[in-house]
Amino acid sequence: MTSFHQPYTPGIAVLSGDYLHSVVDLHSLLVVAPGKEFTIYTPPCPSWLSVGICTRLSEEQACYSDADQLTIVFDGYLSDVADHKASHTLRSQPARTIAELYRAHGVDGFCSLRGSYSFLVLDTKSEQAIMVNDRLGSRPVFYRKTSDGVAIAPTVFALSMMTGSRAKIDQASVIEFTLTGAFRGTHTLFKGIHKLPQGGMFALNPQRCENVERYWRFSFDPQDADKNLLVDECDALLQQAVQRSMCAVSNAVLGLSGGLDSRVVLGYLQKNGYSEIPAVSFSEAETQGDDASVARCIAESFDLPLTSFIINLEDFANTASEAVIKVDCAAMVIDSAPLTRLWGQLAQQFGCFINGDECFGWHDSITSVSGALTEIGWFHIDQVPRVADWINRDIVSDLRNKINQRLDNLVASADQDDPNDLKDKLYYEERLGNMLNAFTAQRLNALEPARPLVDEDIIDFVARIPRFWREDKRLLRETFTQRFPGLNQLPYASKDVLPVPATFQKMIAKNPEIGEFFESNLIEHLDPALADILDTARFAQTVHALLHNKALPSLHSGLLSRIPGMWRFAKPQQNRRHPFIAMLHVLQLNLYLSTLSNSSPQSNTKLVS
């Protein structure tokens, strides 16, 4: 069924309250892959707190304490500190830089930080500890808060198993993941385990007064400006962002596709003098996408060394569990499971992977709140009738209401009157924050991330340009066309390379053992918690039909229209998610839960107290 893996993610772990005196082991919350250059440090703490960090950094870089009883524990990297003259270099002593900033400005200084990081401030004078992540939320920070205390860790996996038995799953989150391929808001797969939001601070003290706040949040302040001035500023910020990234990391490789975003990054790498940056592309053997061939054309035009990685779905059964665990089941990766092995291969040569994120990927205009949610892929149950059909009839109404309420809460929290501003803010906080961040986090144990298109100053710039220039990457395209006309004239890909349902169905027809893998994990060994949510008989019918490319069973919701005259009362059907993709989402959840049920804590790191 599954291999006994654990997600290996560097980061910070914290225990407080009765967890300090229970069976919970701080080091079990910090696990990395064998053979990696990671160390666990456990700095001195007051009696009400225990802190550990698993990091690539040296102890001097990661941990700092001073005579004023201020301790900083830091993981990741700083690329800049805006409006602050640090007396210590960002790379050599980031923890000390944070201490200087905190002493000068308190938590108000956190907005000036640039980079990819999480850190803990332990102020023993005020008897307070504050766990902080960066504005993008690029490094995973999760917390479990109960009457027994608080636990913080970089993986949901560790928190869900910290007491020796698996935490209870959140049924609404299961359906949200099945609909979307990611979790929403701060929710995770488990009740009581939440994600620290972007620009988040989790404060705790000996009196067990804990609260989550945000020191920064994305907000729009559009200002009229001349097009040429906007292009000039956009150009300068992109150049600055790429230069910042390259100065903060080492031995980088560029993820090159046939689209716009990675091409923009390449243009500014060239402009900054990184003319021989190595690149990597990937393709799927059976998909007729031209992404990889266009990437090859670009690489050849600039004499870039290019590594091409082929996703072979015949390796699906051998790589699916590994891929699911590496991403901590935070986002859909199972559709390209063999790709997960690329990161380990790249780590043998490189130290950093440069992304071309969809920073300006705000898409075309919409006219309603529901349109905003649909545009980012945050569907409700009735938009995917096949998923609604799979849910146990006794609980479908309750789950529908819970999911609708969560969507309402996201909309209310975003606090945007214009549907397009709502769409763009939710894109940043939800799709980028919960889905794209998860894709990046799965590589953290192998490669540091560099994501210049979501540099903090670029995001601030995006927030104040007129909406017209945000739509469909209009300003990014205009800037790129003006500054890099030659690179823009090279062909663009018309179809990406990720496998589609038809690709899987052809593969299963040729390799029956892969179909057996699906059936074993979705029918014979379906986790009991998932079986409680699903109408297992109807789900099994659909699984058989999808795997063998046969007609799907009739929907419950479609039965009404088959009665003469009753078609008038049937709701019009939407279909926002292909049933095969939704089935893959369920498979990913089941593989993750199966691994949890069969896991035991282990550690492969050097311990330094």
For each residue, the residues with C-beta under 8 A, 3 or more apart:
1: 520 521 525 594
2: 5 321 591 594 595 598
3: 321 322 595
4: 595 598 599 600
5: 2 321 322 325 326 595 599
6: 31 155 157 158 325 599 601 602
7: 31 155 157 158 325 326 327 328
8: 31 32 33 36 326 445
9: 32 140 154 155 328 441 444 445
10: 32 38 54 55 56 75 154 444 445
11: 30 53 54 55 75 118 139 140 141 153 154 155
12: 51 52 53 73 75 118 119 120 131 141 152 154
13: 26 29 30 51 52 53 54 151 152 153 154 158
14: 49 50 51 120 129 131 150 151 152 153 204
15: 19 20 24 26 29 49 50 149 150 151
16: 19 20 48 49 50 129 149 150 151 204 208
17: 20 48 148 149 150 208
18: 21 22 148 149
19: 15 16 22 24 148 149 150 151 162
20: 15 16 17 48 49 50 149
21: 18
22: 18 19 148 163
23: 163 164
24: 15 19 28 151 162 163
25: 28 29 601
26: 13 15 29 30 42 50 51 52
27: 30 40 52 603 607
28: 24 25 31 158 162 601 603
29: 13 15 25 26 52 151 153 154 155 158 159 162
30: 11 13 26 27 40 52 53 54 153 154 158 603 605
31: 6 7 8 28 54 158 601 602 603 604 605
32: 8 9 10 36 38 54 445 604 605
33: 8 36 445 604
34: 604
35: 604
36: 8 32 33 445 446 604
37: 56
38: 10 32 54 55 56 445 605 606
39: 54 55 59 605 606 607 608
40: 27 30 52 53 54 603 605 606 607 608
41: 52 53 55 59 62 63 73 608 609
42: 26 50 51 52 53 607 608 609
43: 51 53 63 65 71 73
44: 65 71
45: 49 50 51 71 122
46: 49 122 124 127 206
47:
48: 16 17 20 127 205 206
49: 14 15 16 20 45 46 122 129 204 206
50: 14 15 16 20 26 42 45
51: 12 13 14 26 42 43 45 73 120 122 129
52: 12 13 26 27 29 30 40 41 42
53: 11 12 13 30 40 41 42 43 62 63 73 74 75
54: 10 11 13 30 31 32 38 39 40 75 154 605
55: 10 11 38 39 41 62 75
56: 10 37 38 448
57: 61 62 74 75 94
58: 61 62
59: 39 41 62 63 608
60: 63 64 92 93
61: 57 58 74 91 92 93 94 95
62: 41 53 55 57 58 59 73 74 75 94 95
63: 41 43 53 59 60 71 72 73 74 95
64: 60 71 72 74 93 95 96 98 99
65: 43 44 69 70 71 72
66: 69 70 99
67:
68: 103 125
69: 65 66 123 124 125
70: 65 66 99 102 103 121 122 123 124 125
71: 43 44 45 63 64 65 120 121 122 124
72: 63 64 65 95 96 98 99 102 119 120 121 122
73: 12 41 43 51 53 62 63 95 119 120 122
74: 53 57 61 62 63 64 94 95 98 117 118 119 120
75: 10 11 12 53 54 55 57 62 117 118 119 139
76: 94 115 116 117 118 119 134 138 139 448
77: 90 91 94 115 116 117 248 249 448
78: 81 90 91 94 97 113 114 115 117 248
79: 90 114 115 116 244 245 247 248 455
80: 90 114 115 244
81: 78 84 86 90 97 101 112 113 114
82: 112 113 114 456 457
83: 112
84: 81 101 104 109 112
85:
86: 81 89 90 97 100 101
87: 100
88: 92 93 96 97 100
89: 86 92 93
90: 77 78 79 80 81 86 94 97 115 248
91: 61 77 78 94 248
92: 60 61 88 89
93: 60 61 64 88 89 96 97
94: 57 61 62 74 76 77 78 90 91 97 98 117
95: 61 62 63 64 72 73 74 98 99 119
96: 64 72 88 93 99 100
97: 78 81 86 88 90 93 94 100 101
98: 64 72 74 94 95 101 102 113 119 121
99: 64 66 70 72 95 96 102 103
100: 86 87 88 96 97 103 104
101: 81 84 86 97 98 104 105 109 110 112 113
102: 70 72 98 99 105 106 107 109 121 123
103: 68 70 99 100
104: 84 100 101 109
105: 101 102 108 109 112
106: 102 109
107: 102 110 130 201 215
108: 105 111 215
109: 84 101 102 104 105 106 112 113
110: 101 107 113 132 199 201 215 216
111: 108 135 199 215 216
112: 81 82 83 84 101 105 109
113: 78 81 82 98 101 109 110 117 134 135 456
114: 78 79 80 81 82 244 455 456 457
115: 76 77 78 79 80 90 134 248
116: 76 77 79 134 136 138 139 448 449 450 451
117: 74 75 76 77 78 94 113 133 134 139
118: 11 12 74 75 76 131 132 133 134 139 141 154
119: 12 72 73 74 75 76 95 98 131 132
120: 12 14 51 71 72 73 74 129 130 131 132
121: 70 71 72 98 102 128 129 130 132
122: 45 46 49 51 70 71 72 73 128 129
123: 69 70 102 126 127 128 129 130
124: 46 69 70 71 127
125: 68 69 70
126: 123
127: 46 48 123 124 205 206
128: 121 122 123 203 204 205
129: 14 16 49 51 120 121 122 123 203 204 205
130: 107 120 121 123 201 202 203
131: 12 14 118 119 120 141 143 152 196 201 202 203 204
132: 110 118 119 120 121 200 201 215
133: 117 118 137 138 139 141 196 198 199 200
134: 76 113 115 116 117 118 137 138 139 198 199
135: 111 113 198 199 216 456 459
136: 116 198 432 433 437 451 454 456 459
137: 133 134 141 195 196 197 198 199 200 433 437
138: 76 116 133 134 437 440 441 449 451
139: 11 75 76 116 117 118 133 134 154 441 444
140: 9 11 154 155 195 328 330 437 438 441 444
141: 11 12 118 131 133 137 152 154 195 196 200 202
142: 152 153 154 155 156 159 188 193 194 195 196
143: 131 150 151 152 153 159 193 194 196 202 212
144: 150 151 152 153 159 162 167 192 193 194
145: 149 150 192 194 210
146: 149 192
147:
148: 17 18 19 22
149: 15 16 17 18 19 20 145 146 208
150: 14 15 16 17 19 143 144 145 202 204 210
151: 13 14 15 16 19 24 29 143 144 159 162
152: 12 13 14 131 141 142 143 144 202
153: 11 13 14 29 30 142 143 144 158 159 162
154: 9 10 11 12 13 29 30 54 118 139 140 141 142 158
155: 6 7 9 11 29 140 142 158 159 328
156: 142 159 160 188 189 190 193 328 329 330
157: 6 7 160 161 325 328 329 596 599
158: 6 7 13 28 29 30 31 153 154 155 161 162
159: 29 142 143 144 151 153 155 156 162 167 190 193
160: 156 157 166 167 189 190 193 596
161: 157 158 164 165 166 167 596 599 601
162: 19 24 28 29 144 151 153 158 159
163: 22 23 24
164: 23 161
165: 161
166: 160 161 593 596 597
167: 144 159 160 161 190 191 192 193
168: 190 191 192 529
169: 173 174 189 190 191 529 593
170: 173 174 187 188 189 190 191
171: 174 175 395 399 532 533
172: 175 176 187 399 402 403 406
173: 169 170 176 177 183 184 187 188 189 190
174: 169 170 171 177 178 189 529 530 533 589
175: 171 172 178 179 381 387 391 399 403 533
176: 172 173 179 180 182 183 184 187 403 406
177: 173 174 180 181 182 183 189 329 585 588 589
178: 174 175 387 390 582 585 586 589
179: 175 176 379 380 381 383 384 387 403 577 582 585
180: 176 177 183 184 377 378 379 435
181: 177 331 332 377 435 581 585
182: 176 177 330 331 332 431 434 435 438
183: 173 176 177 180 187 188 189 195 330 434
184: 173 176 180 187 378 406 407 410 430 434
185: 406 409 410 430 434
186: 194 195 196 197
187: 170 172 173 176 183 184 194 195 406
188: 142 156 170 173 183 193 194 195 330
189: 156 160 169 170 173 174 177 183 193 329 589 592
190: 156 159 160 167 168 169 170 173 193
191: 167 168 169 170
192: 144 145 146 167 168
193: 142 143 144 156 159 160 167 188 189 190
194: 142 143 144 145 186 187 188
195: 137 140 141 142 183 186 187 188 434
196: 131 133 137 141 142 143 186 200 202 212
197: 137 186 200 212 214 429 433
198: 133 134 135 136 137 214 216 217 218 429 433
199: 110 111 133 134 135 137 214 215 216 217
200: 132 133 137 141 196 197 212 213 214 215
201: 107 110 130 131 132 212 213 214 215
202: 130 131 141 143 150 152 196 210 211 212
203: 128 129 130 131 210 211 212 213
204: 14 16 49 128 129 131 150 208 209 210
205: 48 127 128 129 208 209 210
206: 46 48 49 127
207:
208: 16 17 149 204 205
209: 204 205
210: 145 150 202 203 204 205
211: 202 203
212: 143 196 197 200 201 202 203
213: 200 201 203
214: 197 198 199 200 201 217
215: 107 108 110 111 132 199 200 201
216: 110 111 135 198 199
217: 198 199 214
218: 198 425 428 429 459 463
219: 425 463
220: 416 421 424 425 463 464
221: 463 464
222: 463 464 465 466 467
223: 464 465 466
224: 466
225: 229 230 465 466
226: 229 230
227: 230 231 478
228: 231 232
229: 225 226 232 233
230: 225 226 227 233 234 465 469 475
231: 227 228 234 235 475 478 479 482
232: 228 229 235 236
233: 229 230 236 237 461
234: 230 231 237 238 461 475 476 479
235: 231 232 238 239 479 482 483
236: 232 233 239 240
237: 233 234 240 241 455 457 458 461
238: 234 235 241 242 264 268 452 453 458 479
239: 235 236 242 243 268 271 272
240: 236 237 243 244 455 457
241: 237 238 244 245 268 452 453 455 457 458
242: 238 239 245 246 265 268 269 271 272 452
243: 239 240 246 247 272
244: 79 80 114 240 241 247 248 452 455
245: 79 241 242 248 249 252 354 450 451 452 455
246: 242 243 249 252 269 272 274 450
247: 79 243 244
248: 77 78 79 90 91 115 244 245 450
249: 77 245 246 252 351 352 448 450
250: 351 352
251: 349 350 351 352
252: 245 246 249 277 278 350 351 352 353 354 450
253: 277 278 279 280 307 346 349 350 352 353 354
254: 262 265 266 269 277 278 279 280 304 354
255: 262 279 280 281 353 354 355 356
256: 262 263 266 279 280 281 295 298 299 304 306
257: 261 262 281 291 294 295 356 493 496
258: 290 291 292 293 294 295 298 491 492 493 496
259: 262 263 291 356 492 493 496
260: 263 264 356 473 476 477 480 492
261: 257 264 265 356 357 358 359 361 453
262: 254 255 256 257 259 265 266 295 355 356
263: 256 259 260 266 267 298 356 480 484 487 488 490
264: 238 260 261 267 268 356 453 476 480
265: 242 254 261 262 268 269 354 355 356 452 453
266: 254 256 262 263 269 270 277 279 298 302 487
267: 263 264 270 271 480 483 484 487
268: 238 239 241 242 264 265 271 272 452
269: 242 246 254 265 266 272 274 275 277 354
270: 266 267 273 274 275 302
271: 239 242 267 268 483
272: 239 242 243 246 268 269
273: 270
274: 246 269 270 277
275: 269 270 302
276: 303 304 305
277: 252 253 254 266 269 274 304 354
278: 252 253 254 304 305 306 307 349 350
279: 253 254 255 256 266 295 299 304 305 306 307
280: 253 254 255 256 306 307 308 309 342 346
281: 255 256 257 291 292 295 296 299 306 307 308 309
282: 292 308 309 310 311 339 342 497
283: 287 289 291 292 293 308 309 310 311 497
284: 287 289 310 311 313 336 497 498 499 503
285: 310 311 312 313
286: 313 499 503 506 507
287: 283 284 495 497 498 499 500 503
288: 495
289: 283 284 292 493 495 496 497 498
290: 258 293 294 493 494 495
291: 257 258 259 281 283 294 295 493 495 496 497
292: 258 281 282 283 289 295 296 308 497
293: 258 283 290 296 297 493
294: 257 258 290 291 297 298 490 491 492 493
295: 256 257 258 262 279 281 291 292 298 299 306 493
296: 281 292 293 299 300 306 308
297: 293 294 300 301 490 491
298: 256 258 263 266 294 295 301 302 304 487 490
299: 256 279 281 295 296 302 303 304 305 306
300: 296 297 303 304 306
301: 297 298 490
302: 266 270 275 298 299
303: 276 299 300
304: 254 256 276 277 278 279 298 299 300
305: 276 278 279 299
306: 256 278 279 280 281 295 296 299 300
307: 253 278 279 280 281 346
308: 280 281 282 283 292 296
309: 280 281 282 283 339 342 345
310: 282 283 284 285
311: 282 283 284 285 336 338 339 497 499
312: 285 315 338
313: 284 285 286 316 338 499 503 504 507 514
314: 507 511 514
315: 312 318 319 337 338
316: 313 319 320 337 338 507 514 517
317: 320 513 514 517
318: 315
319: 315 316 322 323 337 338 340 341
320: 316 317 323 324 334 337 517 587 588 591
321: 2 3 5 324 325 591 594 595
322: 3 5 319 325 326 337 340 341
323: 319 320 326 327 333 334 336 337 338 339 340 442
324: 320 321 327 329 333 334 337 588 591 592 595
325: 5 6 7 157 321 322 328 329 591 592 595
326: 5 7 8 322 323 333 340 343 442 445
327: 7 323 324 330 331 333 340 438 439 441 442
328: 7 9 140 155 156 157 325 438 441 442
329: 156 157 177 189 324 325 588 589 592
330: 140 156 182 183 188 327 434 438 441
331: 181 182 327 434 435 436 438 439
332: 181 182 335 435 581 584 585 588
333: 323 324 326 327 336 337 339 340 439 442 588
334: 320 323 324 337 584 585 587 588 591
335: 332 498 499 581 584
336: 284 311 323 333 339 498 499
337: 315 316 319 320 322 323 324 333 334 340
338: 311 312 313 315 316 319 323 341
339: 282 309 311 323 333 336 342
340: 319 322 323 326 327 333 337 343 442
341: 319 322 338 344 345
342: 280 282 309 339 345 346
343: 326 340 346 347 353 442 443 446 447
344: 341 347 348 446
345: 309 341 342 348
346: 253 280 307 342 343 349 350 353 446 447
347: 343 344 350 351 446 447
348: 344 345
349: 251 253 278 346
350: 251 252 253 278 346 347 353 447
351: 249 250 251 252 347 447 448
352: 249 250 251 252 253 447 448 449 450
353: 252 253 255 343 346 350 443 447 448 449 450
354: 245 252 253 254 255 265 269 277 450 451 452
355: 255 262 265 440 449 450 451 453
356: 255 257 259 260 261 262 263 264 265 453
357: 261 432 436 451 453 454
358: 261 361 432 436 453
359: 261 453 454 458 459 462 476
360: 453 462 470 473 475 476
361: 261 358 427 473
362: 423 424 427 470 471 472 473
363: 375 423 427 471 472
364: 471 472
365: 420 467 471
366: 371 372 374 375 419 420 423
367: 371 419
368: 371 372 419
369: 372 373 411 419 422
370: 373 374
371: 366 367 368 374 375 419 423
372: 366 368 369 375 376 411 419 420 422 423 426
373: 369 370 376 378 379 380 407 411 426
374: 366 370 371 377 378 379 383 576
375: 363 366 371 372 423 427
376: 372 373 423 426 427 430 431
377: 180 181 374 431 576
378: 180 184 373 374 407 410 426 430 431
379: 179 180 373 374 383 384 576 577
380: 179 373 383 400 403 404 407
381: 175 179 384 387 388 391 396 399 400 403
382: 385 388 400 571 574
383: 179 374 379 380 574 575 576 577
384: 179 379 381 387 388 574 575 576 577 582
385: 382 388 389 555 557 558 573 574 575
386: 389 390 542 552 555 575 577 579 582
387: 175 178 179 381 384 390 391 577 582
388: 381 382 384 385 391 396 400 555 556 557
389: 385 386 535 538 542 555 556 557
390: 178 386 387 534 535 538 539 542
391: 175 381 387 388 395 396 399 533 534 535
392: 395 396 532 533 534 535
393: 396 535 556
394:
395: 171 391 392 398 399 533
396: 381 388 391 392 393 399 400
397: 400 401
398: 395 401 402
399: 171 172 175 381 391 395 396 402 403 533
400: 380 381 382 388 396 397 403 404
401: 397 398 404 405
402: 172 398 399 405 406
403: 172 175 176 179 380 381 399 400 406 407
404: 380 400 401 407 408
405: 401 402 408 409
406: 172 176 184 185 187 402 403 409 410
407: 184 373 378 380 403 404 410 411
408: 404 405 411 412
409: 185 405 406 412 413
410: 184 185 378 406 407 413 414 426 430
411: 369 372 373 407 408 414 422 426
412: 408 409 415
413: 409 410
414: 410 411 422 425 426 429
415: 412
416: 220 419 421 422 425
417: 421
418: 421 422 467
419: 366 367 368 369 371 372 416 422 423
420: 365 366 372 423 424 467 471
421: 220 416 417 418 424 425 467
422: 369 372 411 414 416 418 419 425 426
423: 362 363 366 371 372 375 376 419 420 426 427
424: 220 362 420 421 427 428 467 470
425: 218 219 220 414 416 421 422 428 429
426: 372 373 376 378 410 411 414 422 423 429 430 431
427: 361 362 363 375 376 423 424 430 431 432
428: 218 424 425 431 432 433 459
429: 197 198 218 414 425 426 432 433
430: 184 185 376 378 410 426 427 433 434 435
431: 182 376 377 378 426 427 428 434 435 436
432: 136 357 358 427 428 429 435 436 437 454
433: 136 137 197 198 428 429 430 436 437
434: 182 183 184 185 195 330 331 430 431 437 438
435: 180 181 182 331 332 430 431 432 438 439
436: 331 357 358 431 432 433 439 440
437: 136 137 138 140 432 433 434 440 441
438: 140 182 327 328 330 331 434 435 441 442
439: 327 331 333 435 436 442
440: 138 355 436 437 443 444 449 451
441: 9 138 139 140 327 328 330 437 438 444
442: 323 326 327 328 333 340 343 438 439
443: 343 353 440 446 447 449
444: 9 10 139 140 440 441 447 448 449
445: 8 9 10 32 33 36 38 326
446: 36 343 344 346 347 443
447: 343 346 347 350 351 352 353 443 444
448: 56 76 77 116 249 351 352 353 444
449: 116 138 352 353 355 440 443 444
450: 116 245 246 248 249 252 352 353 354 355
451: 116 136 138 245 354 355 357 440 454 455
452: 238 241 242 244 245 265 268 354 455 458
453: 238 241 261 264 265 355 356 357 358 359 360 458
454: 136 357 359 432 451 458 459
455: 79 114 237 240 241 244 245 451 452 458 459
456: 82 113 114 135 136 459 460
457: 82 114 237 240 241 460 461
458: 237 238 241 359 452 453 454 455 461 462
459: 135 136 218 359 428 454 455 456 462 463
460: 456 457 463 464
461: 233 234 237 457 458 464 465
462: 359 360 458 459 465 470
463: 218 219 220 221 222 459 460
464: 220 221 222 223 460 461
465: 222 223 225 230 461 462 469 470 475
466: 222 223 224 225 469 470
467: 222 365 418 420 421 424 470 471
468: 471 474
469: 230 465 466 474 475 478
470: 360 362 424 462 465 466 467 474 475
471: 362 363 364 365 420 467 468 474
472: 362 363 364 477
473: 260 360 361 362 476 477
474: 468 469 470 471 477 478
475: 230 231 234 360 465 469 470 478 479
476: 234 260 264 359 360 473 479 480
477: 260 472 473 474 480 481
478: 227 231 469 474 475 481 482
479: 231 234 235 238 475 476 482 483
480: 260 263 264 267 476 477 483 484 487 488
481: 477 478 484 485 488
482: 231 235 478 479 485
483: 235 267 271 479 480
484: 263 267 480 481 487 488
485: 481 482 488 489
486: 489 490
487: 263 266 267 298 480 484 490
488: 263 480 481 484 485
489: 485 486
490: 263 294 297 298 301 486 487
491: 258 294 297
492: 258 259 260 294
493: 257 258 259 289 290 291 293 294 295 496
494: 290
495: 287 288 289 290 291
496: 257 258 259 289 291 493
497: 282 283 284 287 289 291 292 311
498: 284 287 289 335 336
499: 284 286 287 311 313 335 336 503 504
500: 287 503 504
501: 504 505 546 578 580 581
502: 505 506
503: 284 286 287 313 499 500 506 507
504: 313 499 500 501 507 508 580 584
505: 501 502 508 509 546 547 549 580
506: 286 502 503 509 510
507: 286 313 314 316 503 504 510 511 514
508: 504 505 511 512 514 515 518 547 548
509: 505 506 512 549
510: 506 507
511: 314 507 508 514 515
512: 508 509 515 516
513: 317 516 517
514: 313 314 316 317 507 508 511 517 518
515: 508 511 512 518 519 547 548
516: 512 513 519 520
517: 316 317 320 513 514 520 521
518: 508 514 515 521 522 543 547 583 587
519: 515 516 522 523 524 543 544 547
520: 1 516 517 523 524 525
521: 1 517 518 524 525 526 587 590 591 594
522: 518 519 526 539 540 543 583 586 587 590
523: 519 520 526 536 540 543
524: 519 520 521
525: 1 520 521 590 594
526: 521 522 523 530 531 534 536 590
527: 530 531 589 590 593 594 597
528: 531 532
529: 168 169 174 532 533 593
530: 174 526 527 533 534 586 589 590 593
531: 526 527 528 534 536
532: 171 392 528 529
533: 171 174 175 391 392 395 399 529 530
534: 390 391 392 526 530 531 538 539 586
535: 389 390 391 392 393 538 539
536: 523 526 531 539 540
537: 540 541
538: 389 390 534 535 541 542 553 556
539: 390 522 534 535 536 542 543 586
540: 522 523 536 537 543 544
541: 537 538 544 545 553
542: 386 389 390 538 539 545 546 552 553 579 583
543: 518 519 522 523 539 540 546 547 583
544: 519 540 541 547 548 550
545: 541 542 548 549 550 551 552 553
546: 501 505 542 543 549 552 579 580 583
547: 505 508 515 518 519 543 544
548: 508 515 544 545
549: 505 509 545 546
550: 544 545
551: 545
552: 386 542 545 546 579
553: 538 541 542 545
554: 558 559 562
555: 385 386 388 389 558 559 573
556: 388 389 393 538 559
557: 385 388 389 560 570 571 573
558: 385 554 555 561 562 570 573
559: 554 555 556 562 563
560: 557 563 566 567 569 570
561: 558 566 567 570
562: 554 558 559 566
563: 559 560 566
564:
565: 568
566: 560 561 562 563 569 570
567: 560 561 570
568: 565
569: 560 566
570: 557 558 560 561 566 567
571: 382 557
572:
573: 385 555 557 558
574: 382 383 384 385
575: 383 384 385 386 578
576: 374 377 379 383 384
577: 179 379 383 384 386 387 581 582
578: 501 575 581 582
579: 386 542 546 552 582 583
580: 501 504 505 546 583 584
581: 181 332 335 501 577 578 584 585
582: 178 179 384 386 387 577 578 579 585 586
583: 518 522 542 543 546 579 580 586 587
584: 332 334 335 504 580 581 587 588
585: 177 178 179 181 332 334 581 582 588 589
586: 178 522 530 534 539 582 583 589 590
587: 320 334 518 521 522 583 584 590 591
588: 177 320 324 329 332 333 334 584 585 591 592
589: 174 177 178 189 329 527 530 585 586 592 593
590: 521 522 525 526 527 530 586 587 593 594
591: 2 320 321 324 325 334 521 587 588 594 595
592: 189 324 325 329 588 589 595 596
593: 166 169 527 529 530 589 590 596 597
594: 1 2 321 521 525 527 590 591 597 598
595: 2 3 4 5 321 324 325 591 592 598 599
596: 157 160 161 166 592 593 599
597: 166 527 593 594
598: 2 4 594 595
599: 4 5 6 157 161 595 596
600: 4
601: 6 25 28 31 161
602: 6 31
603: 27 28 30 31 40 607
604: 31 32 33 34 35 36
605: 30 31 32 38 39 40 54
606: 38 39 40
607: 27 39 40 42 603
608: 39 40 41 42 59
609: 41 42
